[in-house]
Structures are given as C-alpha cells and as structure tokens.
Amino acid sequence: MSANRIESDTSEEAAVRANSAAPQARYHPPIKRSVEIAGHKTSISLEPLFWDLLKQAAVREGVPLNALVARIDAERIAAVRPPGLAGAIRLWLTVQGRGE
C-alpha cells in the first residue's frame, strides 16, 4: 500500500453504500481500515458515514487521505488530553461540518 492511499472499500462497505437510503445503513457498525501515518501502518475503525466524510474532506483540501489523517493525528497529540485517533477524526469532521 502506498503512503497516499488507504485500502480499497471492502465488499461490506460497498454493500452499505449501495443501500445508503435504508435507515439501517446510518447505523452500520464501524469498519476497520488501514492507514499509513509517518511511514507506520495503523488501523482505524469508523462508521461508513465518517469514512465518506473523511474522503470528501481530503478531496476538498487537495491532500491524500493519509496526509489528512496524519494532520488530524498531529493536532490530536498536541492536545492536553488527546482522544483516540478515531474519536479525533470524528470530532475534526464535526467541527469542519459546523464551519468552525
């Protein structure tokens, strides 16, 4: 896997996306994917909605998804009481969505 890519969608994630209009799709459990931060692979579990929002944010900012995750990770580590990476990503996406 290159430093600028994450693993491709799983068949489970593709099925969720195909049925995204169904209410149960909104409540799909997290999907674990591998990302690379500073040359190290790590796994992150996020719900499909958050994976989609994260991909959209990376496109909007013109950076690879791994680079955006690395930036969020650096901000998270600098916090007085850093949350876990998945939680930091969810918080970052929420703040971005609110335009703060």
N, C-alpha and C positions, 0 to 999 in steps of 0.2 A: 504494500500500500504506500502511495506517495505521501509526502508531508502535506500536500494540498488537498487531499481527498479523504472522505470517510468511506467506510464500506457501503456498498450499494444497498438499496432497500431490500429488506427481507421479504419473502413471499407473504408473511404475516402482515407486514406493514403495507404492502401493496393491496392486500385484501381489505384492510381497514380503509385505505384511501378510496378504493372502489365503492365502498359502502358508506362514505362520509356523510351522506344525507341522513343516514339512520341514527336515531338518538344514541344507541349503544356505542357507536363509533366515538362519540365525545368522551365516553367513559372507559375507553380502552386502556388496559394496564400499560405501564411503561415498557418501552422497547430498548434493549441494550445494544449500543453500537460502539465501535472502537474509534477513537480519535487519536491524533498524534500531537502532543504538545512538547515543544523544545526537544524533539527527537525521541520522546518517550511515548509509547502507546499506553492509553488508559481507556477504560470503559465507562460510558455514561449511560444511565437509564433515564429516558424522558418519554413522556406520552407523545404519540404521533403528532398531535397539535403543536407541541413545543419543538419537535424536530422540524416541522414545516416552517414555523415562525423563525427558527434559527437560520434555516437555509435562506429564507427570504431576506432576513437582516444582513446576511453575508453578501448576498447579491446586491442589495441596496447600498451597502458600504463599499462594494467593489473589492472585497477581500475573500480569500478562500475560507471555507467554514472552519478549518483547523486554526487559521490565524485569528479569527474572531473568538473562538473558544479560548485560545491562548491569552488574548487580551482580557477577556472576562475573568480568566483564572488569575492573571496578574492583579487585577483590581480586587478580586476576592481575597487573595493572600495579603494584600495591604490593609485589609480591614482589621479593626481591633479584635473582633470576634468573628473570624471568617466562617461562613456557612460551607457546607459541602458544595462540590462543583455543580452538581445537578440543580441544587437549590439556588445557587448563584446565577446559573443560566436562566432559570425561571424568573427570578427577581429582575435580572437585567432586561429580559424580554418584556416584562410587565412595565417597568419604568420606561422603556423605549416606546411601548404602545401608548403610554399616557403622555408622551411628548415631553418628558422631563429631562 
